[in-house]
Amino acid sequence: MILHVQLKKDCVVLGQLDLCAVLLMKDANYPWLILVPQRENISEIYQLSEVDQQQLMRESSQVSRALVACFHADKINVAALGNMVPQLHIHHVVRYKQDIAWPAPVWGFAPSKDYHPVELEERVMLLRGALGL
């Protein structure tokens, strides 16, 4: 499966679940994972088979649970927008009542903040461990 060029640019690949690749968004403003179902020519959830839709929901729940456990989130925002990247991908963003964008959506609110290389490595290892990747 080929990953869209924008996702390659913006993310670090953490690993693969049964259906989805798991990506870490390289924006240190928020802990932010993206699931990308490994199916060709799919841009919408309804285009997945029923079996894949159910698996996507299981994997989305798994990712949400891991994010809450690792980061003690006040809220997990889950969204499949696809306005800029047509390849189906589902965002899972940790939100805190005191984060820079609360309660607004994160998209376009603040410039992306780069991770320090050590912080990025630690985040990758933490999330791979939490997700069994």
NUTORBA-277994 format. One line per field, with one value per residue: x, y, z of N, C-alpha, C in turn; residue in one letter; residue number from 1. Coordinates in pm, 1 decimal. Atoms other than C-alpha are relative to their C-alpha. Example, Ala and Ser with C-alpha at 12.3 -4.5 7.8 and 13.67 -1.06 7.14 Angstrom:
2
n.X <- 89.0; -82.0;
n.Y <- -119.0; -119.0;
n.Z <- 0.0; -6.0;
ca.X <- 1230.0; 1367.0;
ca.Y <- -450.0; -106.0;
ca.Z <- 780.0; 714.0;
c.X <- 90.0; -77.0;
c.Y <- 120.0; 109.0;
c.Z <- 0.0; 73.0;
residuo <- A; S;
num <- 1; 2;
END
This chain:
133
n.X <- 85.2; -77.1; 46.0; 6.2; -121.7; 16.6; -10.1; -142.2; -70.1; 47.1; 13.8; -93.5; 71.6; -26.7; 14.4; 117.1; 99.7; 54.4; 51.4; -51.3; -129.8; 12.2; -93.8; -8.7; -10.8; -117.8; 40.2; -15.4; 105.5; 99.4; -18.8; 90.5; -20.6; 83.8; 16.4; 17.7; 35.7; -85.0; 83.9; -22.0; 107.1; 106.5; -7.1; 107.1; 19.9; 106.6; -52.5; -59.3; 94.6; 53.0; -102.2; -104.2; 56.6; -0.5; -139.3; -41.7; 54.4; -78.1; -133.2; 18.4; 20.9; -128.2; -86.1; 54.7; -31.4; -143.7; -29.6; 48.8; -86.7; -133.3; -3.4; 105.4; 73.8; 134.7; 86.7; -65.9; 70.9; -15.7; 59.3; -44.2; 32.9; -37.1; 11.1; -130.4; -58.3; 115.0; -12.2; 70.6; -82.0; 81.6; -78.1; 29.4; -75.3; 16.9; 33.6; 4.5; 72.9; -96.7; -87.1; -0.1; 115.7; 126.6; 73.5; 9.3; -70.5; -144.6; -43.1; -19.9; 5.3; -136.0; -100.8; -53.2; -119.6; -86.0; -49.8; -143.8; -28.6; 9.2; 142.0; 64.9; -38.3; 70.9; 142.5; 14.9; -16.8; 115.8; 120.0; -17.5; 20.9; 140.5; 81.0; -52.0; -54.3;
n.Y <- -118.6; -124.3; -105.7; -131.0; -79.0; -93.9; 78.3; 32.9; -121.8; -50.9; 104.5; 110.5; 126.8; 74.3; 142.7; 49.0; 83.3; 94.1; -72.2; -135.9; -53.4; -97.0; -109.9; -108.0; -133.0; -70.2; -128.3; 16.1; -71.1; 96.8; 140.5; 7.7; 118.2; 13.2; 135.0; 3.4; 134.9; 44.7; 38.9; -87.8; -80.7; -22.9; -135.6; -15.1; 118.6; 84.5; 78.0; 122.3; 109.4; -1.2; 60.5; -101.7; -107.7; 46.7; 5.6; -138.5; -47.1; 64.0; -60.1; -137.3; 8.4; 40.0; -118.1; -97.3; 48.6; -15.3; -142.4; -41.9; 62.3; -60.6; -145.6; -46.4; -99.2; -43.6; 34.9; 44.7; -39.3; 98.6; -61.3; 38.4; -117.5; 28.0; -114.6; -23.6; 130.7; 83.1; 135.1; 9.8; -1.3; -41.0; -70.2; 21.9; -109.7; -18.5; -138.0; -40.6; -126.2; -110.2; -4.3; -131.3; -20.0; 35.1; 118.1; -3.0; 108.0; -21.6; -30.6; -140.1; -87.9; -43.4; 64.4; 127.3; -12.5; 116.9; 71.9; 14.3; 137.9; 94.3; 9.1; 77.6; 139.8; 47.5; 8.9; 115.5; 121.5; 9.2; 36.5; 136.0; 90.5; -4.0; 61.0; 132.1; -3.9;
n.Z <- 0.0; 9.5; -88.3; 65.8; -19.7; -111.0; -123.6; -15.7; -40.4; -128.7; -101.8; -20.2; -3.1; -122.6; 23.5; 70.4; -65.2; 98.5; 116.7; 17.9; -38.8; -109.0; 21.0; -98.3; 60.0; -51.0; -57.3; -144.8; -72.7; -46.5; 37.4; 115.1; 83.2; 118.7; 53.1; 145.2; 45.3; 109.9; 113.2; 115.5; 59.3; -97.9; -54.7; -98.5; -82.6; 54.1; 111.3; -53.5; -22.7; -137.2; -86.4; -19.8; -81.6; -139.0; -44.1; -18.4; -127.5; -107.1; -4.2; -47.3; -145.0; -58.2; 2.9; -95.4; -135.9; -22.2; -17.1; -132.7; -100.4; 4.3; -11.2; -91.8; 77.6; -38.1; 112.3; 123.0; 121.2; 108.0; 119.5; 133.8; 80.1; 137.6; 89.4; 63.1; 33.4; 35.7; -54.6; -127.6; -120.7; -114.1; -101.7; -142.0; -60.2; -144.1; -34.8; -140.8; -17.8; -1.6; 118.3; 65.4; 88.0; -67.5; 44.1; 146.6; 70.2; 7.8; 135.8; 32.8; -117.4; -34.7; 84.9; -47.9; -84.2; 17.5; -116.0; -19.6; 42.0; -112.5; -34.3; 105.0; -20.3; -119.2; 34.2; 88.0; -79.1; -91.1; 73.9; 52.2; -112.8; -41.2; 104.4; 32.2; 136.9;
ca.X <- 0.0; 136.5; 105.9; -1.1; 294.3; 148.6; 109.1; 469.7; 584.4; 379.8; 408.5; 628.2; 511.5; 479.4; 370.8; 85.1; -231.2; -446.5; -610.4; -440.3; -98.0; -45.8; 117.9; 235.1; 171.7; 491.1; 319.7; 433.4; 142.1; -75.0; -27.5; -180.7; -210.4; -353.4; -492.1; -465.8; -662.9; -446.1; -692.4; -643.1; -860.4; -1061.4; -1141.0; -1446.8; -1527.1; -1846.0; -1632.7; -1470.9; -1631.3; -1847.3; -1576.0; -1314.9; -1547.5; -1581.9; -1206.3; -1146.0; -1375.6; -1186.9; -851.4; -978.2; -1096.8; -762.5; -574.4; -807.1; -763.6; -385.3; -378.0; -590.1; -372.0; -46.1; -148.6; -448.2; -650.9; -954.8; -1096.7; -995.4; -1098.6; -1151.4; -1207.4; -1184.6; -1165.6; -972.8; -1005.5; -633.2; -539.9; -786.5; -649.4; -876.1; -710.3; -858.6; -711.1; -697.7; -596.0; -541.9; -707.6; -671.1; -887.5; -568.3; -419.4; -350.6; -657.7; -919.4; -1211.0; -1161.4; -1054.9; -678.4; -665.9; -518.6; -527.4; -153.4; 157.2; 290.2; 556.4; 850.3; 942.0; 1290.0; 1462.3; 1488.9; 1126.3; 1018.5; 1212.8; 1060.4; 708.8; 753.8; 877.6; 596.3; 325.1; 469.6; 476.4; 122.4; -10.1; 198.6; 370.6;
ca.Y <- 0.0; 340.7; 615.8; 958.2; 1196.4; 1446.3; 1176.6; 1067.6; 1426.5; 1502.1; 1172.0; 897.8; 542.4; 358.8; 22.3; -184.9; -317.3; -578.6; -324.5; 8.0; 162.6; 371.3; 709.9; 972.5; 1327.9; 1531.8; 1813.2; 1833.5; 2063.4; 1752.4; 1376.8; 1284.5; 948.3; 869.2; 535.8; 459.0; 152.9; -48.5; -66.5; 79.1; 358.5; 421.7; 777.9; 724.9; 484.9; 361.7; 235.2; -23.9; -365.5; -420.6; -643.9; -370.3; -105.2; -313.8; -371.7; 1.5; 72.9; -181.6; -31.8; 323.5; 224.6; 55.2; 370.6; 594.2; 376.1; 379.9; 758.3; 810.6; 566.4; 729.2; 1094.1; 1116.5; 1303.9; 1512.8; 1425.2; 1233.5; 1400.3; 1141.0; 1264.9; 1154.5; 1477.7; 1410.9; 1763.6; 1784.3; 1413.9; 1196.0; 867.2; 753.0; 836.0; 884.1; 1138.2; 1066.2; 1383.0; 1407.0; 1718.9; 1891.1; 2168.6; 2375.6; 2298.7; 2588.9; 2531.7; 2424.0; 2413.4; 2491.9; 2232.0; 2185.6; 2230.3; 2566.9; 2695.2; 2711.4; 2643.6; 2290.0; 2251.8; 2021.3; 1753.9; 1765.5; 1451.9; 1287.8; 1367.7; 1222.6; 901.3; 869.7; 933.4; 672.2; 410.1; 485.9; 455.4; 145.4; -18.8; 90.9; -41.1; -358.2; -254.5;
ca.Z <- 0.0; -96.3; 162.0; 31.6; -4.6; 246.3; 512.6; 449.9; 495.2; 807.3; 996.0; 1135.7; 1067.8; 1399.8; 1265.6; 1134.5; 1299.7; 1125.0; 892.2; 944.1; 935.1; 1249.3; 1202.0; 1449.9; 1334.6; 1369.6; 1559.7; 1921.0; 2008.1; 2057.0; 2085.1; 1747.9; 1575.2; 1233.9; 1116.7; 745.4; 630.4; 395.5; 108.5; -239.7; -382.4; -65.1; 39.6; 262.8; 547.1; 377.7; 87.0; 312.2; 337.8; 645.9; 790.3; 736.0; 882.4; 1198.1; 1214.3; 1169.4; 1465.0; 1679.5; 1583.9; 1638.6; 1985.3; 2056.7; 1954.4; 2158.4; 2469.6; 2428.8; 2390.3; 2702.3; 2899.5; 2785.8; 2798.6; 3037.4; 2776.9; 2867.1; 2523.6; 2211.6; 1886.8; 1612.4; 1259.1; 897.4; 699.4; 380.7; 244.4; 167.1; 150.6; -41.4; 97.6; 382.8; 713.1; 1059.4; 1300.3; 1675.8; 1860.1; 2235.5; 2371.4; 2706.5; 2840.6; 2867.8; 2522.1; 2288.1; 2071.1; 2329.8; 2266.2; 1894.8; 1637.1; 1604.1; 1225.6; 1134.6; 1491.0; 1557.2; 1352.5; 1377.2; 1644.7; 1573.7; 1822.1; 1970.7; 1829.6; 2174.2; 2253.7; 1918.0; 1981.8; 2330.4; 2195.2; 1922.3; 2169.9; 2418.7; 2156.0; 1990.6; 2331.6; 2420.1; 2089.3; 2078.1; 1754.8;
c.X <- 89.3; -65.1; 4.5; 122.0; -12.2; 8.3; 145.1; 77.4; -31.5; 11.3; 120.8; -84.0; 41.2; -6.0; -131.7; -87.4; -57.5; -45.6; 79.7; 148.0; -26.1; 110.7; -5.3; 17.8; 116.9; -36.1; -2.3; -101.7; -99.6; 50.8; -106.4; 37.4; -98.5; -2.4; -25.9; -34.0; 80.4; -84.0; 18.7; -127.2; -120.5; 18.7; -103.0; -19.4; -104.3; 47.3; 70.0; -107.3; -51.3; 100.7; 110.9; -50.8; 3.0; 142.6; 54.7; -51.0; 77.4; 137.2; -5.7; -19.5; 129.3; 94.1; -48.0; 31.8; 147.8; 37.2; -46.0; 91.8; 136.4; 0.6; -109.8; -82.5; -130.6; -100.1; 87.4; -87.5; 33.3; -71.2; 62.1; -40.2; 29.8; -14.1; 129.4; 64.2; -115.2; 6.5; -68.4; 99.9; -83.2; 90.8; -50.5; 87.1; -33.0; -26.7; -3.6; -74.1; 94.3; 90.9; -22.0; -123.3; -134.3; -92.1; -12.9; 65.1; 149.0; 45.1; 6.9; 2.3; 136.8; 98.0; 45.5; 129.1; 81.4; 32.1; 151.4; 31.6; -11.0; -145.4; -76.0; 31.0; -72.7; -148.4; -26.9; 8.4; -119.1; -121.7; 9.8; -24.4; -146.1; -90.9; 47.3; 56.2; 148.9;
c.Y <- 124.3; 105.1; 133.0; 83.6; 96.5; -71.4; -40.0; 119.1; 38.8; -98.1; -91.9; -127.2; -75.3; -150.1; -31.0; -82.1; -92.6; 68.6; 125.3; 15.4; 103.5; 102.9; 96.7; 130.3; 72.4; 142.3; -16.5; 81.2; -96.7; -141.4; -32.9; -120.0; -0.2; -146.9; 8.9; -144.0; -37.0; -62.5; 103.2; 75.3; 17.0; 141.3; 23.0; -131.0; -92.5; -85.5; -128.6; -107.6; 8.7; -57.2; 101.5; 117.9; -38.9; -6.1; 141.1; 53.8; -61.5; 65.8; 145.0; 1.8; -37.0; 120.7; 103.9; -41.0; 19.5; 146.8; 51.6; -55.6; 68.8; 147.7; 59.7; 113.2; 39.6; -44.5; -52.3; 45.3; -100.7; 56.2; -57.1; 113.7; -21.7; 115.6; 25.4; -129.4; -95.1; -142.6; -4.5; -8.2; 60.6; 56.9; -36.0; 99.4; 9.3; 147.8; 16.5; 132.2; 119.7; 1.8; 130.4; 26.7; -19.9; 119.5; -8.3; -123.8; 34.0; 46.8; 150.4; 93.7; 58.2; -67.5; -132.1; 24.3; -127.5; -64.1; 17.4; -145.7; -103.5; -19.4; -84.0; -149.1; -59.5; -20.3; -123.1; -129.3; -20.8; -51.3; -139.3; -102.3; -9.0; -71.3; -140.3; -7.8; -31.1;
c.Z <- 0.0; 88.6; -75.5; 38.9; 118.5; 134.8; 26.3; 55.8; 144.3; 116.0; 8.4; 4.8; 125.8; -22.5; -66.8; 93.9; -106.8; -128.5; -31.4; 31.5; 108.2; -16.8; 117.6; -75.7; 65.1; 42.8; 151.6; 80.2; 64.0; -26.3; -105.8; -85.5; -116.1; -40.3; -149.7; -40.1; -124.6; -110.6; -110.1; -37.9; 91.5; 56.1; 110.6; 76.7; -61.0; -117.9; 44.3; 9.7; 144.6; 98.0; 29.1; 82.0; 148.0; 55.0; 22.3; 133.3; 117.1; 13.2; 46.9; 151.4; 70.7; 8.8; 101.9; 143.2; 32.5; 22.1; 136.1; 109.0; 6.3; 37.4; 87.3; -62.3; 68.1; -105.3; -113.3; -115.9; -109.1; -121.8; -126.8; -93.8; -148.2; -95.8; -77.3; -49.6; -31.0; 53.3; 136.7; 114.4; 111.6; 107.6; 139.2; 76.1; 148.8; 25.9; 151.5; 8.3; 1.3; -123.5; -77.0; -84.8; 69.8; 8.2; -152.9; -61.8; -12.5; -137.9; -23.2; 118.6; 32.1; -94.9; 63.0; 76.8; -15.8; 134.4; 7.6; -34.7; 112.6; 41.2; -103.2; 17.4; 120.7; -28.2; -87.4; 80.2; 93.8; -74.8; -62.9; 110.9; 39.5; -99.5; -40.2; -141.0; -0.7;
residuo <- M; I; L; H; V; Q; L; K; K; D; C; V; V; L; G; Q; L; D; L; C; A; V; L; L; M; K; D; A; N; Y; P; W; L; I; L; V; P; Q; R; E; N; I; S; E; I; Y; Q; L; S; E; V; D; Q; Q; Q; L; M; R; E; S; S; Q; V; S; R; A; L; V; A; C; F; H; A; D; K; I; N; V; A; A; L; G; N; M; V; P; Q; L; H; I; H; H; V; V; R; Y; K; Q; D; I; A; W; P; A; P; V; W; G; F; A; P; S; K; D; Y; H; P; V; E; L; E; E; R; V; M; L; L; R; G; A; L; G; L;
num <- 1; 2; 3; 4; 5; 6; 7; 8; 9; 10; 11; 12; 13; 14; 15; 16; 17; 18; 19; 20; 21; 22; 23; 24; 25; 26; 27; 28; 29; 30; 31; 32; 33; 34; 35; 36; 37; 38; 39; 40; 41; 42; 43; 44; 45; 46; 47; 48; 49; 50; 51; 52; 53; 54; 55; 56; 57; 58; 59; 60; 61; 62; 63; 64; 65; 66; 67; 68; 69; 70; 71; 72; 73; 74; 75; 76; 77; 78; 79; 80; 81; 82; 83; 84; 85; 86; 87; 88; 89; 90; 91; 92; 93; 94; 95; 96; 97; 98; 99; 100; 101; 102; 103; 104; 105; 106; 107; 108; 109; 110; 111; 112; 113; 114; 115; 116; 117; 118; 119; 120; 121; 122; 123; 124; 125; 126; 127; 128; 129; 130; 131; 132; 133;
END
